[in-house]
Amino acid sequence: MKRNAAYRVMASTVVAVGVGSGTLDGMKVRVDQSICTGCELCVGMSPKLFKMSDALSAQAIREEVPRELVEECRDTADACPVLAIEVSGV
């Protein structure tokens, strides 16, 4: 009995974080323009998440991070040489 109860709790937790919605609720990314040096590392690592602006600094293409790009987003933020990429939520 306890095993089934635990499964139900886990299943409801999975639903709560947005399975099927395409994004994880609350996971957001942004680039601090005042820190970015325009090295383009993030654009090379994650072209679906980042692009270069007209001011030659990186910018997030979208604020919400799609579920399938969460790990890539975190890896890219960790690789930024000046830590200009801010990831919040989940």
N, C-alpha and C positions, 0 to 999 in steps of 0.2 A: 504493500500500500504506500509506504513512504516514498518508494522509488517513483511511482506514478505521480505523486504530488510534486516531487522535485521537478519532474519533466514538465509538468504543467506550468510551474513557475518560470522555468527556463524558456519555454515556448512563448509565454506572454511577454517576457523580457525582450526576446528577439523581435516580436511584433512591435513592441514599443519603440525600438530604435529605428524602425523604418524599413523593414524588409518589404521589398516590392515597390518602394517609392523611388528607388534610384539614388537617393542620397541618405546619409546618416544625419538625423536631426541634430542641428547645432554645429556641425563641423564646417568651419569657415576658414578662408585664407585671404591674406592681404599682404601687400608689399609696402614697407615703410619707404616712401619715396625720398625722404631726407637722409636715409642711410645707403640705399641702393647705389652701387657704383657702375651699373650697366654692363657687367661682365658677361651676361647672357647665359650663365651656367644653368639657371632655372629654365630658361626657354629651351635649351638643348636637352635637359633631363625630362621636362614635362611640358611639351608643346601644347597639350590639351588644357593646361591650367594657366600658363603664363605666356605673355607676349611682350615685345618691346614697345614702349610708348613713343610718341613723337619727341619727347624730351630725352630720349635715349636712356631711360631707366625701365626696369621691368614693371609689369603690372599684372595682376590676376585677371584672367579672362572672365571668370565668374567668381562670386563670393562663396557660394555653396559648393562643397567638394562632392562630386559624385562618388557613390559607394565604391565603385571599382578603381578609383584613383586615390583612395585614402592613403594607402601605404606609399605610393609614389610621391604624394604630396609631402608626407612626413620626411621621406628620404631626401627630397629636394630641399626642404627647409633646413634640414640638418647639414646639407652640403653647402649652403650659401656661405661664402667666405666672410661676409660682414653681418650675417644673421638678420638680414632685412625682411625675411619672410616670416610672417606671424600666422600661426595656426592656432585656432581656438575651438573649444568644444570637444566633444567625444575624445 
